């Protein structure tokens, strides 16, 4: 009985600590509700909101993770979404080289289907952000103009990766919001180079932990990741901050006789 009481006390203490840390303090919230809360919020607003809940310097990806392109008229490069994660790693499999064309094509298709596939695609829906950890897999273009466009067709609103993007010109022309370490962009195909290691598991991109279901906000300032358990509280603070900023800047626009634009409306 004494042991039971001690175990019960320990569990209550653990629960109290977690509640005190805010880990269980918020009610369950759906992806759709989160997308509504974060609509229009900027990285700067969210960063300030993170400060207000005690998450200073948490979630802000390294500045090397930046937008592939920018649209200063409609801000089409910005997005707010929900993380769907995947990790690709370098392969250590021996590959025959060279191969005849038919043999190569069969091998290539088999590798794409069985070793370096995209099993996260069925998870994509409206508002998903594809977050890829491809750290260390070399000069590999895991994302190209075709699959990026296909992911958008499944509902994804953007892609965040620490590298591994190719077909850059087409991706920009297609206006697919992509954030990456540009110096780590890739060119070779996945077969013979990398393997899918995990899907919808925690990954690290830009020095930041990203878990499936976390909130991703991206704009010209970079990328920030909001832990889902704090997302509602952060959004409330961020919205208040953004509205105050818009109002103050709108007053300055009018004082300076500047035409109002969508950044203050």
C-alpha positions in Angstrom: 0.0 0.0 0.0 2.8 2.4 0.9 4.4 1.8 -2.5 1.1 2.4 -4.2 0.7 5.7 -2.4 4.3 6.7 -3.3 3.6 5.9 -7.0 0.3 7.9 -6.9 2.1 10.8 -5.3 4.8 10.7 -7.9 2.2 10.7 -10.8 0.4 13.6 -9.3 3.6 15.6 -8.9 4.5 14.8 -12.5 1.1 16.0 -13.7 1.4 19.2 -11.6 4.8 19.9 -13.0 3.5 19.4 -16.6 0.5 21.6 -16.0 2.8 24.3 -14.5 4.9 24.1 -17.6 1.8 24.6 -19.8 2.3 21.2 -21.5 -1.2 20.1 -20.7 -2.8 23.4 -20.0 -4.6 23.9 -23.3 -7.6 22.1 -24.6 -7.4 20.0 -27.8 -7.5 22.2 -30.9 -8.0 21.0 -34.5 -5.8 21.8 -37.4 -8.6 23.9 -39.0 -8.9 26.0 -35.8 -5.2 26.6 -35.7 -5.1 27.6 -39.4 -7.8 30.2 -38.7 -6.0 31.5 -35.7 -2.7 31.9 -37.6 -4.1 33.3 -40.8 -2.2 36.4 -41.8 0.2 36.3 -38.8 3.9 37.1 -39.5 7.0 35.6 -38.2 7.8 38.7 -36.2 4.4 38.7 -34.5 4.7 35.0 -33.7 8.2 35.4 -32.4 7.0 38.1 -30.0 4.1 35.9 -29.0 6.6 33.1 -28.2 8.5 35.5 -26.0 5.3 36.3 -24.1 4.7 32.6 -23.2 8.3 32.2 -22.1 9.7 30.5 -25.3 12.5 33.0 -26.1 14.8 31.9 -28.9 12.7 28.7 -29.3 11.4 27.7 -32.7 13.2 30.3 -34.7 15.0 28.5 -37.5 18.6 29.6 -38.4 18.7 32.5 -40.9 20.1 30.1 -43.5 16.6 28.8 -44.0 15.2 31.5 -46.2 12.5 32.0 -48.9 13.5 30.8 -52.3 11.6 33.8 -53.8 9.7 36.8 -52.5 6.5 38.5 -53.6 6.3 42.0 -52.1 3.0 42.8 -53.9 0.7 40.1 -52.6 3.1 38.3 -50.2 2.5 35.0 -52.0 5.7 33.6 -50.5 4.2 33.7 -47.0 2.3 30.8 -45.4 1.0 29.5 -42.0 0.4 25.8 -41.8 0.7 22.5 -40.0 3.8 20.4 -40.1 4.0 17.0 -41.9 7.5 15.8 -41.5 9.9 13.4 -43.2 13.6 12.6 -43.0 15.9 11.4 -45.8 19.4 10.0 -45.0 22.4 9.1 -47.2 22.3 5.5 -48.5 25.1 3.0 -47.9 23.9 0.5 -50.5 26.2 -0.6 -53.2 25.0 0.3 -56.7 26.0 -1.2 -60.0 27.6 1.4 -62.3 27.1 1.8 -65.2 23.8 0.0 -66.3 22.1 -0.4 -69.6 19.2 2.0 -70.1 16.4 -0.6 -69.5 18.2 -1.9 -66.4 18.8 1.6 -65.1 15.1 2.5 -65.6 13.9 -0.6 -63.7 16.4 0.0 -60.9 15.5 3.7 -60.7 11.8 3.0 -60.4 12.3 0.3 -57.8 14.5 2.7 -55.7 11.8 5.4 -55.9 9.1 3.0 -54.9 10.8 1.0 -52.2 13.8 2.8 -50.8 13.4 6.6 -51.3 9.6 7.0 -51.6 7.3 9.7 -50.4 5.0 8.0 -47.9 4.0 11.3 -46.3 1.9 12.3 -49.4 -1.3 10.6 -48.2 -1.0 12.7 -45.0 -1.2 16.0 -46.9 -4.3 18.1 -46.7 -5.3 21.7 -46.9 -2.8 23.8 -44.8 -0.1 21.1 -44.6 3.6 22.2 -44.6 6.0 19.6 -45.9 9.0 19.8 -43.6 12.0 17.8 -44.8 15.2 17.0 -42.9 17.7 16.0 -45.6 20.8 17.0 -43.6 24.0 15.2 -44.8 22.5 13.4 -47.9 24.7 15.4 -50.3 24.0 16.8 -53.7 20.5 15.3 -53.9 17.4 17.0 -55.3 14.7 15.3 -53.2 12.2 18.0 -54.2 11.7 19.1 -57.8 9.2 21.0 -59.8 6.9 18.0 -60.3 6.6 16.6 -56.9 6.4 20.0 -55.3 3.5 20.9 -57.5 1.9 17.6 -56.8 2.1 18.2 -53.0 0.5 21.6 -53.5 -2.3 19.8 -55.4 -2.8 17.7 -52.3 -3.4 20.8 -50.2 0.1 21.7 -49.0 0.7 25.4 -48.6 4.5 25.3 -48.5 7.8 23.4 -48.2 10.5 23.8 -45.6 13.8 22.0 -45.9 17.5 22.2 -45.0 18.4 21.6 -48.6 17.6 19.1 -51.4 15.6 21.3 -53.8 16.2 21.3 -57.6 14.4 22.6 -60.7 14.8 26.0 -59.0 13.7 28.1 -62.0 10.5 26.1 -62.4 9.7 26.0 -58.7 10.0 29.8 -58.6 7.9 30.2 -61.8 5.2 27.9 -60.4 5.1 30.2 -57.3 5.5 27.3 -54.9 6.5 28.7 -51.4 9.8 27.1 -50.5 12.1 27.8 -47.7 15.5 26.2 -47.6 19.2 26.6 -47.1 20.0 27.7 -50.6 23.7 26.7 -50.3 22.5 23.1 -49.7 20.2 22.8 -52.7 20.6 19.5 -54.6 20.7 18.4 -58.2 21.0 14.6 -58.4 18.1 12.2 -58.2 17.3 10.2 -55.0 18.0 6.7 -56.4 21.5 5.6 -55.4 21.9 8.6 -53.1 19.4 8.7 -50.2 16.7 6.7 -48.4 13.5 7.6 -46.6 14.3 7.2 -42.9 11.1 8.3 -41.1 7.7 9.8 -41.8 5.8 12.1 -39.4 8.4 11.8 -36.7 10.3 14.7 -35.0 13.0 16.2 -37.3 15.5 19.0 -37.0 15.6 21.7 -39.6 17.5 25.0 -39.2 18.6 23.9 -35.7 14.9 23.6 -34.5 12.9 20.7 -33.4 9.8 20.2 -35.7 7.1 17.7 -34.6 4.2 16.6 -36.7 1.3 18.9 -36.0 3.4 21.9 -34.9 2.5 25.2 -36.4 4.9 26.6 -39.1 4.9 30.3 -40.0 7.1 31.5 -42.9 7.8 34.9 -44.5 10.6 37.2 -45.5 12.0 37.0 -41.9 12.4 33.2 -42.2 10.6 30.4 -40.5 9.4 29.9 -36.9 7.9 26.7 -35.4 5.3 26.9 -32.7 4.9 23.9 -30.4 1.4 22.8 -30.8 0.6 22.8 -27.0 1.4 26.6 -26.9 -0.1 27.4 -30.3 -3.4 28.9 -29.2 -1.9 31.2 -26.6 0.9 32.3 -28.9 -1.6 33.1 -31.7 -3.7 35.3 -29.4 -0.7 37.4 -28.4 0.6 37.5 -32.0 -2.7 38.8 -33.3 -2.8 41.6 -30.8 0.8 42.6 -31.6 0.1 42.5 -35.4 -3.0 44.6 -35.1 -1.3 47.2 -33.0 1.6 47.3 -35.5 -0.7 47.7 -38.5 -2.6 50.5 -36.8 0.5 52.4 -35.9 2.0 52.0 -39.4 -1.3 53.0 -41.0 -1.2 56.3 -39.0 2.4 56.9 -40.3 1.3 56.1 -43.9 -1.4 58.8 -43.6 1.0 61.3 -42.0 3.5 60.7 -44.8 0.8 60.8 -47.5 1.6 57.3 -48.6 -1.0 55.2 -50.3 -2.3 52.4 -48.1 -1.2 48.9 -49.0 -2.2 45.4 -47.9 0.5 45.4 -45.1 -1.6 47.9 -43.1 -5.1 46.9 -44.1 
